[in-house]
Amino acid sequence: MVRKFHLAAALSFLLFLVNETATRAQDSPDIHVVVNMVQLNVAVTDNKGNYITGLKPSDFAIYEDGIREKPATFAEGDAPAHRLDDLGQEASSPSPDAAAGSSDGATAQTFDQLISGSNVFVLFDTSDYMYRGFVFAQDAISEFIRSLAKADKIAFYSYSRDLSRVAPLTADRGQLLQAVRSTVAGDQAALYNALLLTLKDAAQNRGRKVVVVFSNGPDNSSVVPPEDVAEFAQSSGVSIYMI
């Protein structure tokens, strides 16, 4: 009997590009975003915590705002992603155009190409807001780091009330994966404080810089306003991705 696994929004990771333009409003800034790709990294376990493998697209049901969505691609582990003809049905073989890089191939490889040659700073929210999904988030970040084959170097930071520079810029993926596993859940969340410090670190490096934030969003202890973060990101030319 095929199991259906519904992906709760709290455990879904939505990847989107933050536009570098933010307008000031009376109460809070309006941040304009352009969504280039939505990627879901999912770890499925049994009641003993063992990973379940061999799953198919038909084993998953993806909903957004109560509406079932049709996935474009599917992949398990390190296998290449395949396009899907219909929900739960894999295409028998990718077309030549798709293999050449069709515009609807919203995959991890697409994002890897987008940040090719960049220095990537991964910022992980370890506050108590992430407590329930902490292990799943660690798994997703590890898979994300493994997928960044074309990135120049990667740094891994974490934050709750304070920023922790767990692993500086390095090309050693093993060091980064170990750093991810070393993180523990903290207390309050100071997202804007940590993001501004990460942006300043990134700005000190030459070439293209990217900050990727894994967070569920709330901030309850920052002294830095979001306007300052948006302004610094724009002036320093550092792209921000929120997951």
PyMOL commands that set and color helices and strands:
alter all, ss='L'
color gray80, all
select helices_A, chain A and resi 9-11+57-59+96-99+108-114+128-130+134-147+173-182+191-203+226-236
alter helices_A, ss='H'
color red, helices_A
select strands_A, chain A and resi 5-6+16-23+30-34+60-61+63-64+67-68+73-74+82-86+89-90+119-125+153-159+163-170+209-214+239-242
alter strands_A, ss='S'
color yellow, strands_A
deselect
rebuild
show_as cartoon
